Every structure is written in structure tokens, then in C-alpha cells.
């Protein structure tokens, strides 16, 4: 008997609001279970002992800078470009 299996896609997005003291770099480290340093806040976020992360990937379009494939570079660049706005949300 042949079984047909199908993966079910799930996506959940949340707003990371700096005005509420949240950090996109911290959130990225937590969700990926990695260690990331925030250039803007001068803090290191270490979630390497966090369990439950089965897979984590950064998908870039063809014309995106290859350096953005590295998580810390990607999120620190995002913060750099929006930090001039007093109450930014990512």
C-alpha cells in the first residue's frame, strides 16, 4: 500500500518594536537558536542552549548581497538602516 505524504506550510510573523524595548537581533538569535551580537545595542544574545529549533535558514533573492546570508550581518544591517526612525518596527 502506497502512502502519500504532504508537508503543511505554516508561517507566523510578529512585529518587533524597538519603542517597546525589543531587539530584532535578539529575536533572530532566539528563533534560530544561535548566538548573535547586536552592533546597535552592544549586546550579545546567546540561545545556543535553547531546544526545539529543528531547522533554520536565510533565503535570499538572487540579487541580494551574499553577506546577508550570515544572520548577524543581515539583522545588524536592517537595524542600521532603520535606527534613524525613533519608533521603528521590524
ABEGO torsion letter per residue (X at the ends): XBBBBBBBBBBBBBBBBAAAGBBAAAAAAAAAGBBBBBAAAGBBBBAAABBGBABBBBBBBAABBAAAABAAAAAAAAAAAAAABABBBX
